[in-house]
Structure formats: structure tokens, C-alpha cells
Amino acid sequence: MENPDKVRSKTHRQASSRSVPRSVNHTSHRPTDSHDDSNDYATEHTSLLAHSDGHFLREDQRLWVRWPAYTVWVTKKTLLSNYINVLLVFVPLGIIAGALGWNPTAVFVLNFLAIMPLASLLSFATEELSVKLGQTLGGLLNATFGNAVELIVSIVALRNGEIRIVQSSMLGSILSNILLVLGCCFLAGGCKFHEQKFNSTMASTMSSLMAVASASLIIPATLYAAMAKSSDDTTMDNILVLSHGTAVILLLLYVLYLVFQLRTHQDLFDEEETSTEHGGTEVEEAQILGPPAAGIALVVITIAVAVCAEYLVDSIDSIVETAHISKTFIGLVLLPIVGNAAEHVTAVVVSMKDKMDLAIGVAVGSSMQIALLVTPFLVILGWIIDQPMTLHFETFETVVFFLSVLVVNYLIQDGKSNYLEGAMLLGTYIIIALAFFVYPDDAGSHGVKIP
């Protein structure tokens, strides 16, 4: 009977050293003679600080202990949510470079790199807040903040009269998602799995809406071409009227899509939602930020993105002159890579886990938000602030958009994917990027003046 007593005594002392200080007053444990009260408290306090995740500190009754511990834990988990967050060091550097008037190339590069991790954090905070508020509000928040970086950059450019930057960045975001991101998903997943399947009904619904969005760009371009030889000088005014009316209709279609997805035909998207709810990493991360913390994070990150975007857009003119890169290429290729950095990483990671419904939702769904929500919103905003933002894109850009949507529709209609289809999408995107690299800003003829 001697050995069990020694074991229980040893176990009791070890448990006592891990207990929080307040628990000592409510148990029958007595400190050993070799330790006084102050030394016992110091030992226990040191043990708590050495805890791997500070769990006990975050549940301490004392506010001056609990809140700092909670803040440190949330900050750590948030920063570790994505590898791209290591680029956060460029945020203060980019702001300092813009404020002090450094070389425009340095300002552009630093703020270019700074917006990438900010986009990742913005996406993370949005997902956290969406889970807490339910599906309906979550869908609206994802629509609003999911493409917030592109929206902020475009608003800054629109305010400065950079219509070409706005139009090319919108088109570039769509092409980047449906060709580059989706292509990477198919290629990465196809290299790991022989063949992957996804919900073809959900994908077809999204791609059909993308076809409607491409029609909304073809019609203004066709109307402009038909009226080009007309003696009437109100051609651009007519294009503006058509664009404003079309923008309102596209916004209504997006609202109907939300009702369709979240209410009336929710069963068509159950497979995607099931993948999201049981995605392991997503479920764990959803418990990190509460609504107040997520809301504060959204405000802070949005302000930081707005500041970096301001300096980024202001340095574009100098980049065009010194590097001899067209504004169209910057807006179509470079800016979308910045804004969609977080989505690129997320989509590729989930595709390698064989969660293709979620990958399709990220890639095609984000493109649909740009086409049906962000672009029409910018047209309406230009109407309000008296900027001639229209849905009349250059003929070459419109044809490229239509062909890209056509290719994607053909590839996803069977509900299966493999690495060859991914290579096709990536090849198409590279060809388009090369075409726009040699595409001059003064090409085409549409009444918008290139600043």
C-alpha cells in the first residue's frame, strides 16, 4: 500500500503546480513546507506563461490578465492563418515610401507587395464574421468584402479619372479567377488525383450568369460600333444611358442569385456547403475571431488597404513612363494578382484536398461577384460622382472575355476535372496576358480619353 500513496502524492503535487492561482483558495491543497506562498505563486504563474496556447490565461477572472492574453492569442492565430502574411512587413514600408515621396517605382513595388497580405487578412476576417452571422448575412458580407481590395483600388482610380485602369482591373479580376485560379486548381488537384468531381449544377448556374455578364459587355460594344458612323454626336451619352440601365439590371440579377442560392434552391448548393462545414481547417479557424474582433479587423484592414491603394494608383503613371508598361497590362494582369492573392492560395489548397466544390465556388463565384456586383456598382458610382464609367470595353477586351467564359463553360459542364484541363486554362491565360502586354493604351477607338 505504500507505493500507491506515493504515486497519488506525486500526482497531486504536479496537478497543483499547473493550477491557476485562484483555484488554490478553493481546494484542500496545502503548499509544501519547502515553498512559501510567494514562491508557490511565482512557480504557478511561470507555468501558466509557459503554456503552449495560453488557454488558462485567457480564462483568468482578472481582466488585466485575460484581455492581453486573449489579444496575443488572436493576433498569433490570425497572422498564422496564411503563409502570405509574412509580407505584412511591407505595409509600413509602402506607406512610408508613399508619404515621403520615394521613387515611384519603389512606391509601386512596396505597396504592391503590401496589399497581398492585407487581402489575405481581409478574406480571413470576412470568413470569421460570416460564420457568426449566418448564411444570408454571410453571403452578403462575402459579396461585399470578398473582392474589397479590387473595389477599393478601383474606387481610388475612378475618383482620379483612370477609367482604363478601372475597366481593365475589373476584366483582369474576372479572367484571373476563371482562368488562372481555376486552372491552378485543376492542375494541382489533377496531379494528386486521377480525376476529380464537383457539383455540375452549381458550376453551370455560375457559368450561365457569367455568360449573361459577357453579354452585358458585348451589347454596348456592338451598339458603339453600329453608331460609330452616325452623324449624331450623342453616341457616348447613349452608351452611358445603356450602361446605367444595364448596371441596375445586373445588380438585381445578383440579388436574385443570392435568394436562389441561400433560400429557394439551397439544396443545389448543399454539397458545397457540406465541404465547407467539414473542411477541417475552415471549422477550426471559424472559432478564432468573434463578431466584435472580426468587425474591428475589417475596419482596420480596409483603412490600410485604402492607404496603400492610394499610393499604388498615384505611382502608376510614373511606372508607365519609366517601365514602358501599358496601363491596360497593369490593370489586367498585375492588380488582379494582388487583389486575388488570398483566393489563389485558398482555392489551390482546397483543390489538393479534393474539395472541388469549394474551389469552384471560390474561383467562379468570385468572378461572378466582380461581373454582377462590383462592376455595375462602379458604373453607378461613376454616375454619381460624374465620371464616364461605362460598360463599353474595347472590342478586343470584350472578345477575350467572351471566349474565356466560353472555354470555362465547356470545361466544367461535365462536372469533372483533370490536370490537362487545368493546363488548358493556364495556357489560355498566358496567351491573353502576352496579348495585353503588347496591347497599347491608345489602341481601339472609344470615346474615353486615356489620362
C-alpha positions as CSV (number, residue, x, y, z in Angstrom):
1,M,0.0,0.0,0.0
2,E,3.0,2.3,0.2
3,N,3.7,2.8,-3.5
4,P,0.1,3.9,-4.5
5,D,0.2,6.6,-1.8
6,K,3.4,7.9,-3.1
7,V,2.0,7.9,-6.6
8,R,-1.1,9.8,-5.5
9,S,1.0,12.4,-3.6
10,K,3.3,13.0,-6.5
11,T,0.3,13.3,-8.9
12,H,-1.4,15.8,-6.5
13,R,1.7,18.0,-6.3
14,Q,2.1,18.1,-10.1
15,A,-1.6,19.0,-10.6
16,S,-1.2,21.7,-8.0
17,S,1.7,23.3,-9.9
18,R,-0.4,23.6,-13.0
19,S,-3.4,25.1,-11.3
20,V,-4.3,28.8,-11.6
21,P,-3.7,30.9,-8.5
22,R,-7.4,31.4,-7.8
23,S,-8.0,27.7,-7.6
24,V,-5.6,27.4,-4.6
25,N,-8.1,29.1,-2.3
26,H,-10.9,26.7,-3.2
27,T,-9.2,23.4,-2.8
28,S,-7.8,21.4,0.1
29,H,-4.3,21.6,-1.3
30,R,-1.6,22.9,1.0
31,P,1.7,24.2,-0.1
32,T,4.7,22.0,0.9
33,D,6.9,23.2,3.7
34,S,9.8,23.8,1.3
35,H,7.9,26.6,-0.5
36,D,6.3,29.8,0.9
37,D,3.2,31.4,-0.6
38,S,5.1,33.9,-2.8
39,N,7.4,31.2,-4.3
40,D,4.4,28.9,-4.9
41,Y,2.5,31.7,-6.8
42,A,5.6,32.5,-8.9
43,T,6.0,28.9,-9.9
44,E,2.4,28.6,-10.8
45,H,2.4,31.9,-12.7
46,T,5.6,30.8,-14.6
47,S,4.0,27.5,-15.5
48,L,0.9,29.3,-16.9
49,L,3.0,31.6,-19.1
50,A,4.8,28.6,-20.4
51,H,1.5,27.0,-21.5
52,S,1.5,26.4,-25.3
53,D,-1.6,28.4,-26.2
54,G,-2.3,30.5,-23.0
55,H,-5.6,28.7,-22.5
56,F,-5.8,29.3,-18.7
57,L,-4.6,32.9,-19.0
58,R,-7.4,33.6,-21.5
59,E,-9.9,32.2,-18.9
60,D,-8.5,34.1,-16.0
61,Q,-11.0,36.1,-14.0
62,R,-8.8,39.2,-13.9
63,L,-9.4,41.5,-16.9
64,W,-5.8,42.8,-16.8
65,V,-4.6,39.2,-17.4
66,R,-7.4,37.8,-19.6
67,W,-7.6,40.5,-22.2
68,P,-3.9,40.9,-23.0
69,A,-3.6,37.1,-23.2
70,Y,-6.7,36.9,-25.5
71,T,-5.3,39.7,-27.7
72,V,-1.9,37.9,-28.1
73,W,-3.6,34.6,-28.9
74,V,-6.0,36.1,-31.5
75,T,-3.2,38.1,-33.1
76,K,-1.0,35.0,-33.3
77,K,-3.7,32.8,-34.8
78,T,-4.7,35.5,-37.3
79,L,-1.1,36.1,-38.5
80,L,-0.5,32.3,-38.8
81,S,-3.7,31.8,-40.9
82,N,-1.8,32.2,-44.2
83,Y,1.8,32.0,-45.2
84,I,1.4,35.1,-47.3
85,N,1.1,37.2,-44.1
86,V,4.9,37.3,-43.9
87,L,4.7,40.1,-46.4
88,L,3.0,42.3,-43.8
89,V,6.4,43.9,-43.2
90,F,5.9,45.8,-46.5
91,V,2.7,47.6,-45.2
92,P,4.6,50.2,-43.1
93,L,7.4,50.4,-45.7
94,G,4.9,51.1,-48.5
95,I,3.0,53.8,-46.5
96,I,6.3,55.4,-45.5
97,A,7.6,55.3,-49.1
98,G,4.4,57.0,-50.4
99,A,4.3,59.6,-47.6
100,L,7.9,60.6,-48.1
101,G,7.7,60.7,-51.9
102,W,10.3,58.0,-52.7
103,N,11.0,56.8,-56.2
104,P,7.6,56.0,-57.9
105,T,8.9,52.5,-58.8
106,A,9.8,51.8,-55.2
107,V,6.4,53.1,-54.1
108,F,4.6,50.9,-56.6
109,V,6.5,47.7,-55.7
110,L,6.3,48.2,-51.9
111,N,2.6,48.9,-51.9
112,F,2.0,46.1,-54.5
113,L,3.6,43.6,-52.0
114,A,1.8,45.2,-49.1
115,I,-1.7,44.8,-50.4
116,M,-1.2,41.0,-50.9
117,P,-1.2,40.1,-47.1
118,L,-3.8,42.7,-46.4
119,A,-6.1,40.9,-49.0
120,S,-5.4,37.7,-47.1
121,L,-6.3,39.2,-43.8
122,L,-9.4,40.8,-45.2
123,S,-10.6,37.5,-46.6
124,F,-9.9,35.8,-43.2
125,A,-11.8,38.4,-41.1
126,T,-14.7,38.2,-43.6
127,E,-15.0,34.4,-43.3
128,E,-14.9,34.7,-39.5
129,L,-17.6,37.3,-39.3
130,S,-19.8,35.5,-41.9
131,V,-19.8,32.2,-39.9
132,K,-21.1,34.0,-36.8
133,L,-23.9,35.9,-38.6
134,G,-25.4,33.1,-40.6
135,Q,-25.8,32.2,-44.2
136,T,-27.8,35.1,-45.5
137,L,-25.8,37.9,-44.0
138,G,-22.6,35.9,-44.6
139,G,-23.3,35.7,-48.3
140,L,-23.8,39.5,-48.4
141,L,-20.6,40.1,-46.5
142,N,-18.6,37.8,-48.7
143,A,-20.0,39.6,-51.7
144,T,-19.0,42.9,-50.2
145,F,-15.7,42.2,-48.7
146,G,-14.6,39.2,-50.7
147,N,-13.5,41.5,-53.6
148,A,-12.9,44.5,-51.4
149,V,-9.3,45.0,-52.5
150,E,-10.3,45.3,-56.2
151,L,-13.2,47.5,-55.2
152,I,-11.0,49.9,-53.1
153,V,-8.3,50.2,-55.8
154,S,-11.0,50.8,-58.5
155,I,-12.8,53.4,-56.5
156,V,-9.5,55.3,-56.0
157,A,-8.7,55.0,-59.7
158,L,-12.2,56.1,-60.7
159,R,-12.0,59.1,-58.5
160,N,-8.8,60.1,-60.3
161,G,-10.4,59.6,-63.7
162,E,-8.4,56.5,-64.5
163,I,-11.3,54.8,-66.4
164,R,-8.9,52.5,-68.3
165,I,-7.4,51.2,-65.1
166,V,-10.8,50.6,-63.6
167,Q,-12.1,48.7,-66.7
168,S,-9.0,46.6,-67.2
169,S,-8.8,45.7,-63.5
170,M,-12.4,44.5,-63.4
171,L,-11.8,42.4,-66.6
172,G,-8.5,41.2,-65.2
173,S,-10.0,40.1,-61.9
174,I,-12.6,38.0,-63.8
175,L,-10.0,36.5,-66.2
176,S,-7.6,35.8,-63.3
177,N,-10.2,33.9,-61.4
178,I,-11.8,31.8,-64.1
179,L,-8.6,31.0,-66.0
180,L,-5.6,31.4,-63.7
181,V,-7.1,30.3,-60.3
182,L,-9.4,27.7,-61.7
183,G,-6.5,26.4,-63.9
184,C,-4.2,26.1,-61.0
185,C,-6.9,24.2,-59.0
186,F,-7.5,21.7,-61.8
187,L,-3.7,21.3,-62.4
188,A,-2.8,20.9,-58.7
189,G,-5.7,18.6,-57.9
190,G,-5.2,16.6,-61.1
191,C,-1.5,16.0,-60.3
192,K,-2.6,14.4,-57.0
193,F,-5.9,12.7,-58.1
194,H,-6.6,10.9,-61.3
195,E,-9.9,12.7,-61.8
196,Q,-11.9,15.0,-59.6
197,K,-15.7,15.6,-59.5
198,F,-17.7,18.6,-58.5
199,N,-21.4,19.7,-58.4
200,S,-22.0,20.4,-62.1
201,T,-25.4,22.0,-61.4
202,M,-23.8,24.7,-59.1
203,A,-21.0,25.3,-61.6
204,S,-23.4,25.5,-64.6
205,T,-25.5,28.1,-62.7
206,M,-22.5,30.3,-62.0
207,S,-21.2,29.9,-65.6
208,S,-24.6,30.8,-67.0
209,L,-24.6,34.0,-65.1
210,M,-21.1,34.7,-66.4
211,A,-22.4,34.3,-69.9
212,V,-25.1,36.9,-69.1
213,A,-22.4,39.2,-67.8
214,S,-20.3,38.8,-71.0
215,A,-23.5,39.7,-73.0
216,S,-23.8,42.9,-71.0
217,L,-20.3,43.9,-72.3
218,I,-20.9,42.7,-75.9
219,I,-24.1,44.7,-76.4
220,P,-22.5,48.2,-75.5
221,A,-19.5,47.4,-77.8
222,T,-21.8,46.3,-80.6
223,L,-24.0,49.4,-80.2
224,Y,-20.9,51.7,-80.3
225,A,-19.7,50.0,-83.5
226,A,-23.2,50.4,-85.0
227,M,-23.4,54.1,-84.1
228,A,-19.7,54.9,-85.0
229,K,-20.6,56.2,-88.5
230,S,-23.7,58.1,-87.3
231,S,-23.6,61.8,-87.6
232,D,-25.2,62.1,-84.1
233,D,-22.8,63.5,-81.6
234,T,-24.6,61.9,-78.6
235,T,-23.0,58.4,-79.1
236,M,-21.2,58.4,-75.7
237,D,-24.3,59.8,-74.0
238,N,-26.3,56.9,-75.4
239,I,-23.6,54.5,-74.3
240,L,-23.8,56.0,-70.7
241,V,-27.6,55.6,-70.6
242,L,-27.3,52.0,-71.8
243,S,-24.6,51.3,-69.2
244,H,-26.5,52.8,-66.3
245,G,-29.6,50.8,-67.1
246,T,-27.6,47.5,-67.6
247,A,-25.8,48.1,-64.3
248,V,-29.1,48.3,-62.4
249,I,-30.3,45.1,-64.1
250,L,-27.1,43.2,-63.3
251,L,-27.3,44.3,-59.6
252,L,-30.9,42.9,-59.5
253,L,-29.7,39.7,-61.1
254,Y,-27.1,39.3,-58.4
255,V,-29.7,39.9,-55.6
256,L,-31.9,37.2,-57.2
257,Y,-28.9,34.8,-57.3
258,L,-28.4,35.3,-53.6
259,V,-32.0,34.5,-53.0
260,F,-31.7,31.5,-55.3
261,Q,-28.5,30.2,-53.5
262,L,-29.4,30.9,-49.9
263,R,-33.2,30.4,-49.9
264,T,-35.3,28.9,-52.7
265,H,-32.8,26.4,-54.2
266,Q,-30.4,25.9,-51.3
267,D,-30.4,22.2,-51.9
268,L,-28.4,22.7,-55.2
269,F,-25.5,24.1,-53.2
270,D,-25.7,21.6,-50.2
271,E,-22.7,19.7,-51.5
272,E,-20.5,22.8,-51.5
273,E,-21.7,23.9,-48.0
274,T,-21.1,20.4,-46.6
275,S,-17.5,20.6,-47.9
276,T,-17.0,24.0,-46.3
277,E,-18.5,22.9,-42.9
278,H,-16.5,19.8,-42.7
279,G,-13.3,21.2,-44.2
280,G,-11.2,20.8,-41.0
281,T,-9.2,23.9,-41.3
282,E,-12.2,26.1,-42.0
283,V,-14.0,24.8,-39.0
284,E,-11.1,25.5,-36.7
285,E,-10.4,29.0,-38.0
286,A,-14.1,29.9,-37.7
287,Q,-13.7,29.9,-33.9
288,I,-10.8,32.4,-33.7
289,L,-12.5,35.8,-34.1
290,G,-15.8,36.8,-32.5
291,P,-18.0,39.3,-34.3
292,P,-16.5,42.4,-32.4
293,A,-12.9,41.4,-33.2
294,A,-13.7,40.5,-36.8
295,G,-15.6,43.8,-37.3
296,I,-12.7,45.8,-35.9
297,A,-10.2,43.8,-38.0
298,L,-12.3,44.6,-41.2
299,V,-12.3,48.3,-40.4
300,V,-8.5,48.5,-39.7
301,I,-7.5,46.3,-42.7
302,T,-9.8,48.2,-45.1
303,I,-8.3,51.5,-44.0
304,A,-4.8,50.1,-44.5
305,V,-5.8,48.8,-48.0
306,A,-7.2,52.2,-48.9
307,V,-4.0,54.0,-48.0
308,C,-1.8,51.5,-49.8
309,A,-4.1,51.6,-52.8
310,E,-3.9,55.4,-52.9
311,Y,-0.1,55.4,-53.2
312,L,-0.2,52.5,-55.6
313,V,-2.6,54.2,-58.1
314,D,-0.7,57.5,-57.8
315,S,2.5,55.8,-58.9
316,I,1.0,54.1,-62.0
317,D,1.6,57.0,-64.3
318,S,5.3,57.0,-63.5
319,I,5.6,53.3,-63.9
320,V,4.0,53.6,-67.4
321,E,6.5,56.2,-68.4
322,T,9.7,54.6,-66.9
323,A,9.0,50.9,-67.4
324,H,7.0,51.3,-70.7
325,I,4.2,49.1,-69.5
326,S,0.7,49.9,-70.6
327,K,-2.0,50.8,-68.1
328,T,-4.1,48.1,-69.6
329,F,-1.5,45.4,-68.7
330,I,-1.1,46.8,-65.2
331,G,-4.8,46.8,-64.6
332,L,-5.5,43.5,-66.3
333,V,-2.6,41.4,-65.0
334,L,-0.7,43.0,-62.1
335,L,-3.5,44.4,-60.0
336,P,-5.7,41.3,-60.1
337,I,-2.8,39.2,-58.9
338,V,-2.6,41.5,-55.8
339,G,-6.3,41.5,-55.1
340,N,-6.8,37.8,-55.6
341,A,-3.7,36.5,-53.8
342,A,-5.6,35.1,-50.9
343,E,-8.2,33.5,-53.1
344,H,-5.5,31.9,-55.2
345,V,-3.9,30.2,-52.2
346,T,-7.2,29.1,-50.7
347,A,-8.5,27.6,-54.0
348,V,-5.4,25.7,-54.7
349,V,-5.1,24.3,-51.2
350,V,-8.7,23.1,-51.1
351,S,-8.4,21.5,-54.5
352,M,-5.5,19.4,-53.4
353,K,-7.7,18.2,-50.6
354,D,-10.3,17.1,-53.2
355,K,-12.8,19.8,-52.2
356,M,-13.6,20.9,-55.7
357,D,-17.0,22.3,-55.0
358,L,-15.3,24.8,-52.6
359,A,-12.6,25.5,-55.2
360,I,-15.2,26.2,-57.9
361,G,-17.1,28.4,-55.5
362,V,-14.0,30.5,-54.8
363,A,-12.8,30.8,-58.4
364,V,-16.0,31.1,-60.5
365,G,-18.0,32.6,-57.6
366,S,-15.6,35.4,-57.2
367,S,-15.6,36.2,-60.9
368,M,-19.4,36.3,-60.8
369,Q,-19.3,38.8,-58.0
370,I,-17.0,41.0,-59.9
371,A,-19.1,40.8,-63.1
372,L,-22.6,41.2,-61.4
373,L,-21.9,43.3,-58.3
374,V,-18.6,45.2,-58.3
375,T,-18.5,46.4,-62.0
376,P,-22.2,47.5,-62.0
377,F,-21.6,49.3,-58.7
378,L,-18.6,51.2,-60.1
379,V,-20.7,52.2,-63.1
380,I,-23.4,53.6,-60.7
381,L,-20.7,55.2,-58.6
382,G,-19.2,56.9,-61.7
383,W,-22.7,58.2,-62.5
384,I,-23.0,59.7,-59.0
385,I,-19.5,61.4,-59.0
386,D,-19.8,62.4,-62.7
387,Q,-17.1,60.1,-64.1
388,P,-17.8,58.5,-67.6
389,M,-17.5,54.9,-66.3
390,T,-19.4,52.7,-68.8
391,L,-19.7,49.0,-69.7
392,H,-18.3,49.8,-73.1
393,F,-15.0,48.0,-73.1
394,E,-12.6,47.8,-76.1
395,T,-13.7,45.3,-78.7
396,F,-10.6,43.2,-78.2
397,E,-11.2,43.0,-74.4
398,T,-14.8,42.1,-74.9
399,V,-14.0,39.3,-77.3
400,V,-11.3,38.0,-74.9
401,F,-13.8,38.0,-72.1
402,F,-16.5,36.1,-74.1
403,L,-14.0,33.5,-75.4
404,S,-12.7,32.9,-71.8
405,V,-16.2,32.4,-70.5
406,L,-17.0,30.0,-73.4
407,V,-13.8,27.9,-72.7
408,V,-14.6,27.6,-69.0
409,N,-18.3,26.6,-69.7
410,Y,-17.1,23.8,-71.9
411,L,-14.6,22.5,-69.4
412,I,-16.9,22.5,-66.3
413,Q,-20.2,21.3,-67.9
414,D,-19.4,17.6,-67.3
415,G,-18.7,18.1,-63.6
416,K,-15.2,16.5,-63.8
417,S,-11.7,17.9,-64.0
418,N,-8.1,16.7,-64.5
419,Y,-4.7,18.2,-64.9
420,L,-5.0,18.5,-68.7
421,E,-8.0,20.8,-68.4
422,G,-6.0,22.9,-65.8
423,A,-3.1,23.2,-68.3
424,M,-5.6,24.4,-71.0
425,L,-6.9,27.2,-68.7
426,L,-3.4,28.3,-67.7
427,G,-2.3,28.3,-71.3
428,T,-5.2,30.4,-72.3
429,Y,-4.5,32.9,-69.5
430,I,-0.8,33.2,-70.5
431,I,-1.7,33.8,-74.2
432,I,-4.1,36.6,-73.1
433,A,-1.5,38.1,-70.8
434,L,1.0,38.2,-73.6
435,A,-1.5,39.8,-75.9
436,F,-2.3,42.5,-73.4
437,F,1.4,43.0,-72.7
438,V,1.9,44.2,-76.3
439,Y,-1.5,45.9,-76.4
440,P,-1.1,49.7,-76.4
441,D,-3.3,52.0,-74.4
442,D,-4.3,54.1,-77.5
443,A,-5.5,51.0,-79.4
444,G,-9.2,50.9,-80.4
445,S,-11.5,53.8,-80.6
446,H,-13.8,54.5,-77.9
447,G,-14.6,57.9,-76.6
448,V,-12.8,57.6,-73.2
449,K,-9.8,59.7,-73.1
450,I,-6.6,58.0,-71.8
451,P,-5.3,60.2,-68.9
